[in-house]
Amino acid sequence: MTEPTKTLPLSSAKSLLFRSGNLFQRGLKLSHLRMIVAMEETGQISQAASMLQTSQPAASRLLSEMETILEARLCVRGSRGIEMTNAGRALARRARSMLIEIREAEREIEDIKHGGGTVFVGAVTAAAVDLVVPAIRTVQSINALLEAHVSIGPSHSLIKDLLAGDHDFVIGRIPEDMDPRQFNIRQIRSEKIRLMVRAGHPLLSETKPVSLNRLSQFEWILPPPGNLMRRTIEDVFISRHLSLPHSSLNSASLLVTLSTLSGTDAIAPMAEEVTSLLSIGGMIAELPFDDTIEIKPYSLITARGHRLSPSAQLVSDHILARIEKPKAETPATTLPA
């Protein structure tokens, strides 16, 4: 009697080669992947065509081809543009990941060919000053050819750019309207806020720490409405049943803030890591007050499923080492999970 033939499991490579090429065999191309990502980004076929520098008829043809290949409707046209279907959103999400990985492969090969490497980091200001810059300097002392790109901004902009593949990783916070399951998140620490004024400010002459009630009587320089630092400060005043501080200038620009502080009696909140640098010159000073203000912790964030390049991984490892260092020196100190 003949024994039944045993089917051996395919290796991971063979599985990829023989089980994942059906869509490509049926005609799916990179141009299709670019188009579906552009459609999801813009919500308009015409704008997606403009983004890809092609005509609207050509864009519509690519959409039709994708729907034929997948045998599924990818979007619904409306008076204000297109609404992606579940299938369309799924394809766009996967397409974005594939395009990012192709770009990263090119980048990593160039790094291997020329040496050095590149890293793209997005960070909130405090984390950039305290963690990112020192880590990059450490890595560059070992590899002088490393080229680092650091972008500073609010978390919602940084996270959007992370998902678009513009950053290797971000040190910031996940916006409340985003699903945290899209990311790998390593919480770091909260951000302590200090209040800064010009040298010679009248409140600096007071012998006791200034009360929040007294502070509310002065003009403030605050980030724009909706900014997390501003919301945190306003929540503190509200919890003390105090009037909200009046912001005569709304700006997230450090240069604008410093320029305004130097010629007025305004008060400006800043991250502790930043104030320690700015106080050195003596132009501005920290104002002691009888309360504490902390912003919720920021984290080291990567897109789930995305593998860091060797250069980016090295910088990330050095940042994490800086986080762990105080813990090693002071065993009693614990970091948030």
ABEGO torsion letter per residue (X at the ends): XBBBBBBBBBBAAAAAAAAAAAAAAAGBBAAAAAAAAAAAAAGBAAAAAAAAGBBAAAAAAAAAAAAAAAGBBABBBBAAEBBBBAAAAAAAAAAAAAAAAAAAAAAAAAAAAAEGEBBBBBBBAAAAAAAAAAAAAAAAAABAABBBBBBBBBAAAAAAAAAAGABABBBBBBBAABBAAABBBBBBBBBBBBBBBBBGBAAAABABBBBAAAAAABBBBBBBBGBAAAAAAAAAAAAAGBBBBBBABBBABAAAAAAAAAABABBBBBBAAAAAAAAAAGABBBBBBABBBBBBBBBBBBBBGBBBBAAAAAAAAAAAAAAAAAAAABAABBBBX
